[in-house]
């Protein structure tokens, strides 16, 4: 069920004891955040507690955390607890690359010619603000030269701005990593990353945030999660929408993350791909309906995809067992079908079995090498299919359908039958069609030539 806040938070809530999670979806994500809504008085203790809570979640960075989907049912209730000073690692690998901060529909430059992560393992120091307790990667926050968080203070806390000013101008929640905007306000860095018309004027410093290109249509979007709260906010807020198909569901970035909506790194010009709760539920149901795969052997007839992108009947001529590698890339994406020859250790050694968690380099299809973390080995059978035209194709079992299996509609729509005949003349036994005739033009000259040759 989609979490919807039907009433604004109770302003009388002053302490952690006053925060009570009620049953039902309405307050599942909203109640624990009640002291962080911008329509409430600015609560320093609540912000510090929230930032400590976020710094306990891998990858410990308040900015990268948006790519780790929040489990509302399992995690949100712990937000009501009081957290002491967080103990975080000295450094971890950022999930956002430098290119992620250049991706924007409004940023015409879009080219990143530097790297803010100079560690051989692809990691970056974690900086922990001594005032607001926010924790960020030095590279994500635009301070790549800082190697220690001792006595470090974030730009918001060191700005001297009043508490009323230290609020994200793009959403309704306090807490998290802020950056100054070009019009003198403040904005969450994650909000700036997710809204496609927003970009960083100085990409290296991740500031200031330019929000001048946000169209009026985006400001008119109503958050489906906190509509009643946003109406109490004195400034205009900007929502993002679900990226699946033509889904129009809108929500603030901070509301969406807190409600368990999924964010993923995307390609230009859409910075981040967003999947709403409805489509997350659909994806989950589709994953449950996994077909059972029967064994296939040599000489079995199957339906497979030809190199011309259509499906044909073919015959299994060979089955080999292959070892594939699964890795997690530093930009948050992953791959589970890498050949051992495409993966090498940091020492440049190929075709050796890495250990789980080892840092590796992956040679991608574009010829470039990318840093990643080795996850596991996948043993998979590869089938060589020979089609009627004599061509062969190698594929996995999931992409094959045997004679006894139900062929899905999407495959049937692209099935063809291989034949040497370019034309087949209708005989007397051809069925009579009641529907409209085929209006495709016939090349009679080519047909006559074919008949004469035969």
C-alpha angles and dihedrals in degrees: 000000000000115000111237126178105219099179132032116258117274107261090205090073105109108156139034089259091062092059109092124173109224123203122262133051097279095080101021094113102009103061098058088051095048094113091052100057112113092228086068126075112277106272113198094184093052091050092050091048091049092049091049089050092052092047089061092061121084126284084028092217118117090215100045091045091081088073091057105076113236115237101217098189096047103034111026096073090060090061088076090064123092114248126205123216108313121243108213132171119267092244142355136179113277117235091211118070124209088257090062090067092054096052109105137125088229097048107084094182096062095161121118112202098172142050127227093195109078098164115114091228093052094247130135131206117263113232119206117197110227091211111040094019094229113156122209141161111258089230094049093049096047097251101107093152094062111093101175133047094209108134089350117156123192121239093254095055093043095047097082090229118151120256092251089059096049094082129110109257091205101056144020104251134086125216131061133075115324132195128191118257126223091249096056099266133103132249137185111257089225090054089051091050095050100045108079098210093054122086142168115256091206105032093189093056094036087229155144100026113221111212097163093104095059106119123231089244091066092051088053093058113109119221109241090208104049107016094141093048096048089054087065094054115101095215131061116261130204125225133199124218135224110275096212113109113302095332109150098193108137132197142156114264094240093045091048094050092048090049093054100258114155124245122191134177109260139187131266129323095014106066099198133015112227125200117194124219093259094056092041087058091049091050090050092052092048091052090054092059097069113157120236111248116218120207117272124202138184114297093024114135115234142167112245139164116264123215087257087067094249127110125246139170112262143161130251107240101168141013122197130178111233133191114224129185128226119207139172113227121219092245092064097260125112143201131207102182106063120140115232090244090061093057124070134172122248087264091062096252115144133197094028121124109249122210123247108278096020117142112242142171119237124203106218130201091266090062094248126122118237130193117241145156118248112238112173149321119260119202109208137169116235117205124208110213124196116204128207091262090060096251121130133215131189117216145148128266093255090064095054132081121198127213092262095049128093108250111221120241094245089059095044090054090060099041121121135179118233114230139158091223116091092192133028117198117220115249130204092268094060111123120250113246119218094192129083116298123256107263095196110133115247121222097222094179092057091044093053091049090051092050092048092050092050 
